[in-house]
Amino acid sequence: MLNRIRRFFDTHLGTDPTDQDPAAAARCAAAALLLEMAHMDDAMTAVEQAAIVAAVRERFGLSPEQAEELIACAQEERQQATDDHQFTSLINGQFDPRQRAALVELLWQVAYADQVLCKHEEYLVRKVANLLHVPHQTFIAAKHRVMGETVGAVQNPV
């Protein structure tokens, strides 16, 4: 995992990869969790994929090409993963509480991107929030914010 992340940051961001490994690994882990969310209902839709790309670009300040490369790296890691703990442990080591709460909100955004929340999606957000030590109140507040955005978007299409 770290070799691919090293190449990604070295190629696209021109940073010293030895300084970026822990943060890069955590970003890849976060993207892998977003991908896992999109696959929870057995069908990743185009709108979920777009939500993941937008989340990664905005959260990590990446160009479209960089975001796609990070997502490809995350997809590879997701397919090789045996559980979510390997991702959440990397994130816990690098993200502060505010960043972990923001990731939970991004998970809700991907879950609601297709306007349907299945029980497996809700389970994954709850599980990841617990593993990231995000307080229940923060978990629920993020859900309500995303639900409010989703309902508003449906009621007021652009």
Secondary structure as UniProt FT lines:
FT   HELIX           2..13
FT   HELIX           17..39
FT   TURN            40..41
FT   HELIX           46..60
FT   HELIX           64..80
FT   HELIX           85..94
FT   HELIX           97..112
FT   TURN            113..114
FT   HELIX           119..131
FT   TURN            132..133
FT   HELIX           136..155
//
